[in-house]
Amino acid sequence: MKHLSRKIKLRLTALVLLLSTTIARAAAEVPPVNNDTNFKLDVNTVLTACAFLLLIVIFVLGSTLRSAIFFYHEKRKKESAASSSGAKLLSLIIATLLIATIPAMAQDATANNLQTSGPSTIKDAEVLRWVLYSVLSLEIIVIFLFTKMIRFFTGITTFKATSKKPPLFQIDFAKIWTRINKFKPIEEETSLDTGHSYDGIRELNNVTPPWFIAGFVLSILFAIIYLYRYHVAESAPLQIEEYNIAVAEAKVKQAEYLKKQANNVDENTVVLLGKDGVESGKALFATNCVACHGDKGQGGVGPNLTDNYWLHKGGIKDVFKSIKYGWQEKGMKSWKDDFSPNQIAQLASFVESLKGSNPPGGKEPQGDLYSEEAATTTKADTTKTNPEATK
Amino acid sequence: MELQKFYYDNKIPKLFAIACIFWGVIGMLVGVLIAFQLAFPVLNFGIEYTTFGRVRPIHTNAVIFAFVGNGIFTGVYYSLPRLLKTPMWSNALSKIHFWGWQLIIVAAALSLAMGYTSGKEYAELEWPIDIAITLIWVAFGINIFGTILTRRERHLYVAIWFFIASWVTIAMLHIVNSFELPVSFMKSYSWYAGVQDALVQWWYGHNAVAFFLTTPYLGLMYYFLPKAAGRPVYSYKLSIVHFWSLIFLYIWAGPHHLLYTALPDWAQSLGTAFSIMLLLPSWGGMLNGLFTLRGAWDKVREDPVLKFFVVAVTCYGMATFEGPMLSLKNVNAISHYSDWTIAHVHIGALGWNGFLTFGMMYWLIPKLFDTKLYSKKLAATHFWIGTLGIILYAIPMYWAAFRSYFMLSAFTPEGQLQYQFIDVVQTVVPFYVLRALGGTLYLAGVLIMVYNLIKTAKQGSFVATEAAEAAPLTKQYVAPAKAHWHSFIERKPITLLVLSLIVVGIGGLVEMVPTFLIKSNIPTLSSVKPYTPLELQGRDIYISEGCYNCHSQMIRPFRYEVARYGDYSKAGEFVYDHPFQWGSKRTGPDLAREGGKYPDSWHFNHMIEPVSMSPGSIMPTYPWLYEKQIDIASTKSKIYAMRKLGVPYPKNYEAVANDDLKKQADGIVENLRKDKINIKSDKQIIALIAYLQRLGKDIKAEQSSSTKTQ
């Protein structure tokens, strides 16, 4: 008996430790903002792992509970002469019900886990995170219930001999509800009547629920503290400050990332990519550029990209720059917030590959005839015209 | 004291009830149409009168002012005489009110379809209709007060407090927000500009919800719920506390519609703080309603009227919990401009207003026709279909909102936006379909109700008047010694009116006066110039087509918005915007810095066939803009009106304004010709392109010049 209770205590400690570490880990994790190819521990993975761990804990506790019930049952058998059969029946029913729920709950949890480990896209990641949170909290509740029950069935705690139903699992909500609202029994209603009668509508003089008043006072306090923090103490960032912080943080993170990445190209270092790069560029072109430049680069709203005439020079570096910074006044938007430098390089390479493809319905040439040799000599002035580029 | 005999009139409540249900069906039908339009743009039919931007205001106005409005009047004209033991003061005024209101609704629907709009949400109606509304509202007020002053009941019941406060506040909101300078018969410019216009508009918008959709309906709840349940109102004290706190706090909360915008920070914070304080006063109404049902819950299981009331009050509780949460900045960052807001208002509109109205009708119509409800079973079916409709409406919207937020704010590790706006649009389209189905279901329930009520009316016979008896009030009145202090106000209706006005006036004054008078709240930007005549004409087309229903012009200071749309918006950029066009929903992308993003020809092609420039777009087509001419005759008066409102056009500029207009239009035509597009310079599309190409340009010029000097 003593041995068993120690064992359970040990388990409980282990459980608490496990819980606290997982929660701490989850809390320390930053929200996922990427699904890049590098494996990174994101919150959902951690949470899924936690959910599995807890599931194992539930199984362990479940089997412990099963044996505890058996143990309890045996013990009661010995004492059966003294105990009433009603209580025994009740405890048996509860026990069987609980055991029956174990596999059901386990199933629930796995179902949820399966859902999360499927092909999750980033847009659903956050939603799934909340699903996982609820699964986790459900599991924690189950674990707590199980430990409590184990404590009961092994005799670590005993129900009060006088109570007819086990109060551990049954909270008298009706009673609490009555208390927190300060309800008066309906029979006493006449004493509360205000004597008003409007078209037969009477009014009672019940007290305002105490939690209502308390909540109202709390919300007023919240409002005062809120205004104080933002506008008197100025300890909370106002919106522009908040924005600047977010941008600064993002910049640091981005720089760190780019340091590790090969795609740190810009208009000065970009070179013509090979076949794979051109293929990727073609895909990007098809979804983003055809509206203005035509499906084969023949031009439309935007200029023809297949001839040798260029408004802003036609070298790989020039095209890269045109895509990156755009030519706002001529309707070419800047794509630097939409595409990575690598993607821009792919696009530029694809555009270069169009040269001389001469598709049907091509737009008439715009700009100047461009050739690589001539460009190298007058390179100096290309950077001048674009204010964005010099920033 | 001798008893006096008098008669309650049932004809006016009956008329209002019919109007309420009729307009309700129309309003919801239009709602279902626009819900499907979002998923299937072809349902815009390419006709100006049926295009989303014009139809959506018809839906909102029909539901708010026609359905709920007539619902309020039904309840008031039925309950007020009975609560005061006197007939309505003037039957003529009642009739004027009824027919006047219906005429206003018809005029509203027609004018909105024709593109006459002031461009301010839920206050779109143009100035002649605004004046008509004011007159009818005053007639209603005179009738209410005439009745109150000739009453035979000393004290005013809580429902009447709510009616009085609603009446006076709506009057104040409508008049202040509708300050506008007429340009022509059906065109006016808002008196206020930019940030100030936004503040006034959302002070109005938020409190139209409060004092049109909420407080009058609380009044109805206080009458019909205890009546139907046969139970006394739970707590008189709670009524007093929640009435005064509710009307005082509600008015302050308007700026929570403008969080993270160019509205000064202090005003935003006030909006948030007061919204949080508003939670429990709102819940006071719910508690008093639900607790009144104590001891009658067995009835709720059987009586469809009470079922509707319970869900209505519960939805009220949910919506008023959600509201304060949405006004927290970090939650608002997600919800603003998204479908979350739409879901939130529909919990209120479908659940609270809709279900309370239905409950009231199921109770009232049998009473008016002295019979029993034709079929309880059909009413129960309506109840379940309606509830399901609400759920099916709301959940997809919530999901869509979160989905779009996570997509819109996603960055790749390289620091680029992960998704284009169009990707987001495409992923939410299936949710729009589900939402539309939810709405259809809800409407189906209403149609079942219509059938049930018609059958009920047919099996009974209409009771045109009901006789009643009561003693008149004596001149002298001595209050009993232990009377509640508040009963003093309850027997002084004018005091109650004045006190309510003072209480609701404070919040607006504290927020508006500094925003209008203190210059530092809206720092001026020297580069921001008035619109050219062509741009001004284009802007009026933008307003009249209701572009603001789907496109915002307000970039919030978030990294992902700045990356997507350009630098965040500044207060000084909007000083010439009469009215402001910040919008409240982004079904399409923000347009605050649209100028120069694409060539003129892009816009030309896009407006006639959006998917040609932006594959997957759900924007309607606007073919009529390529045929209709710019109304250049109005340029003169428009420039004149704008100068009156403080826009610094040079003296006598209106005389030459059309020359400038033509020059600019020719320039755009020339630009288009280079891209092989031929169109005449007098078409509306030219003006619209001019306006779109201007958006956000001023501040860009300033920034590039400042970078040059650095």
Interface residues (C-beta under 8 A of the other chain):
Chain A: V33 N34 D36 I122 K123 D124 A125 E126 V127 N181 F183 I186 E189 D193 T194 H196 Y198 D199 G200 I201 R202 E203 L204 N205 N206 V207 T208 P209 F212 G215 F216 S219 I220 F222 A223 I224 Y226 L227 Y230 H231 L238 Q239 I240 E242 Y243 A246 V247 A250 K251 K253 Q254 Y257 L258 Q261 N263 N288 A291 C292 G300 V301 G302 Q328 E329 K330 G331 K333 K336 D337 D338 F339 S340 P341 N342 Q343 P387 K391
Chain B: S79 R82 L83 K85 E153 H155 Y157 V158 A159 Y222 Y223 P226 K227 P232 V233 Y234 S235 Y236 K237 L238 S239 V241 S245 Y260 D265 W266 Q268 S269 L270 T272 A273 F274 I276 M277 L279 L280 P281 W283 G284 L287 F291 R294 G295 K329 W399 F402 R403 F406 M407 A410 F411 T412 P413 E414 G415 Q416 L417 Q418 Y419 Q420 T427 H484 R556 P557 F558 R559 V562 A563 R564 Y568 G596 K597 Y598 P599 D600 S601 W602 N605 S612 M613 S614 P615 D675 K700 S704 T707 K708
